[in-house]
Amino acid sequence: AMIFGAIEIWHAWAGNPDDAGRDYTWRFFGVPPDTVVKPPALIPLILRYGSSPCPSIVVVRRAAAIRIGGFEAAFRTMYEDEVFYSKICLRERVFVSSRSWIRRRQHPDACTSLSDKTGQSRAYRLTYLTWLEQYLGGQQAHRTDAWTALQEQLMTYRPAGRQPWTLRLSARLEAV
């Protein structure tokens, strides 16, 4: 239902001598190239590696996009692609190609660059992770590796005493 490949990250497009040698090819980690991945195996990899495919190299069947309800209106600037990929990867098979089809120009005014510069990246990621927790819960995906990977990521945002397992333990101790 979805396919994505490698992508050349292209810094030297503007001819700036400082960018010489900064170009590289991005490949998805955790999956051998030219592999079909069954759901929901890509979700934990995307969460743990903190990297998802660039929208420019992703092709999705229209029927699959309709089945999962398309994009989420609440996500307009950051993580709209990760939300969509999460919905697809939870239900559909994905082909991870070794081929690269495009070059992606990197520039300092890209939304990801700006969110890093303004310190908003962490807040945007938490919004995505919180949405994913609600979505996976609603899809009865509590006992999956995707859920476990999500909880690992959320732990970095929660104070030490507010982890789900400590809250359950506290409730049990209070009941005694």
Helices and strands as residue ranges (DSSP letters): E 2-10, G 12-14, G 17-19, E 24-26, E 35-37, H 42-49, G 55-57, E 58-60, H 62-67, H 80-91, E 94-105, H 111-118, H 121-138, H 145-155, G 160-162, H 164-175
